[in-house]
Amino acid sequence: MPPSFNDVRAILNTAQVMSLVKDTGRIELMTFDGDVTLYDDGESLKPENPAIPRLLNLLKRGIKVGLVTAAGYLEAIKYYDRLHGLLDAVHNAKDLDDNKKNLIVMGGEANYLYKYSDTFPYLEKVPREEWALEEMKNWTEENVKGLSTPALLTWQQQ
């Protein structure tokens, strides 16, 4: 039986973390997919989710935490609706200090970046010109379509 997409993703994620720790001994950034990884597909990150204390622990240790999702919302409140359990926990945490700012959300297939904010809905949009790489700023639709190879698309569909 061939491995599933999630099996392959788990193996690659584990290999990346092991490689990073082996070479440097310190992880600076951990990213997580929302749907299916932190919560069930189409659901939200609720306060009782067992991943929340672990994510808070990463932030407490000074590790940047990025949540990456295909959900492409133009307003921070929509991301709050999906991530409210974590965002409320970060906002209410007394032991995170400046590490709260190490929480970011990359949404819409890398089209929108939000960072933690102390004001509700606890996320503020970061203007694209502040985070996009210089070469990304000039990408056309044709450039983006050229990034997807037929083999990769076939593998993802299996």
C-alpha positions in Angstrom: 0.0 0.0 0.0 1.5 3.3 -1.0 1.9 6.1 1.6 -0.8 8.7 1.8 -0.2 12.4 1.2 -0.3 13.0 4.9 2.1 10.1 5.6 4.6 11.7 3.2 4.1 15.1 4.7 4.7 13.8 8.2 7.9 12.0 7.1 9.2 15.1 5.4 8.3 17.4 8.3 10.1 15.1 10.7 13.2 14.9 8.5 13.4 18.7 8.3 13.1 19.2 12.0 15.7 16.5 12.7 18.1 18.0 10.1 17.7 21.5 11.6 18.3 20.4 15.1 21.3 18.3 14.1 23.1 21.1 12.3 22.3 24.1 14.6 20.9 22.7 17.8 18.2 25.4 17.7 15.0 25.8 15.8 14.0 29.4 15.1 10.8 28.9 13.2 8.1 26.2 13.1 5.3 26.4 10.6 2.0 24.5 10.7 -0.8 23.9 8.3 -4.2 24.6 9.8 -6.7 22.2 8.2 -6.1 18.6 9.0 -2.9 19.4 10.9 -4.0 21.5 13.8 -7.7 21.0 13.4 -10.1 19.0 11.3 -10.7 20.1 7.8 -13.1 23.1 7.7 -13.1 23.4 11.5 -11.4 26.0 13.8 -8.7 26.0 16.4 -10.8 25.8 19.5 -9.7 26.6 23.1 -9.6 22.9 24.1 -7.3 21.9 21.2 -4.3 20.0 22.7 -2.0 21.7 20.2 -2.5 25.1 21.8 -0.4 24.6 25.0 2.4 23.2 22.7 2.3 26.2 20.4 2.4 28.5 23.5 5.4 26.6 24.7 7.2 27.1 21.4 6.5 30.9 21.6 7.6 31.0 25.2 10.9 29.4 24.2 11.4 32.2 21.6 10.6 30.1 18.6 8.6 31.9 15.9 5.3 30.1 15.0 3.8 30.4 11.6 0.3 29.1 10.8 0.0 28.5 7.0 -3.4 28.1 5.5 -5.0 28.2 2.1 -7.9 30.2 3.5 -7.6 33.6 1.8 -9.3 36.1 3.9 -8.9 39.8 3.4 -10.0 40.7 7.0 -8.2 39.6 10.2 -11.6 38.8 11.9 -12.1 35.9 9.5 -8.7 34.4 10.6 -9.7 35.1 14.2 -12.9 33.0 13.6 -10.7 30.0 12.5 -7.9 30.5 15.1 -9.7 32.0 18.1 -8.6 29.3 20.6 -4.9 30.1 19.9 -5.3 33.8 19.5 -7.2 34.2 22.8 -4.7 32.0 24.6 -1.8 34.1 23.3 -3.5 37.3 24.2 -4.3 36.1 27.7 -0.8 34.5 28.3 1.1 36.4 31.0 4.4 34.7 30.4 5.0 35.4 26.7 6.0 39.0 26.9 7.5 40.1 23.6 7.3 36.6 22.2 3.7 37.1 21.3 4.9 39.0 18.3 6.5 35.8 17.0 3.1 34.5 16.0 2.2 35.0 12.3 -0.4 33.7 9.9 0.3 33.2 6.2 -3.0 32.9 4.3 -4.4 32.5 0.9 -1.7 30.3 -0.6 1.0 32.8 0.6 -0.9 35.9 -0.5 -1.6 37.5 2.9 0.5 37.8 6.0 -0.8 38.7 9.4 1.1 39.2 12.6 -0.1 39.1 16.2 -1.5 42.3 17.6 -2.6 43.1 21.1 -5.9 44.6 19.9 -8.9 42.5 18.8 -9.0 40.4 16.6 -5.4 39.9 17.7 -4.0 40.0 14.1 -3.0 42.8 11.9 -2.3 42.6 8.2 1.3 43.2 7.1 1.5 45.0 3.8 2.8 42.8 1.0 5.7 45.2 0.2 7.1 44.6 3.7 7.3 40.8 3.4 7.4 39.8 -0.2 10.8 38.9 -1.6 12.0 41.4 -4.3 11.6 38.8 -7.1 8.1 38.0 -5.9 7.0 41.6 -6.3 7.2 41.3 -10.1 5.6 37.9 -10.6 2.9 37.7 -13.2 0.1 35.1 -13.3 2.2 33.3 -15.9 5.2 33.1 -13.6 3.0 31.6 -10.8 1.5 29.0 -13.1 5.0 28.0 -14.2 5.9 27.0 -10.6 3.5 24.0 -10.8 4.9 21.1 -12.6 2.6 18.3 -14.0 4.4 15.7 -11.8 3.9 17.6 -8.6 0.2 18.2 -9.5 -0.3 14.5 -10.2 1.4 13.5 -6.9 -0.8 16.0 -4.9 -3.9 14.6 -6.5 -3.1 11.0 -5.5 
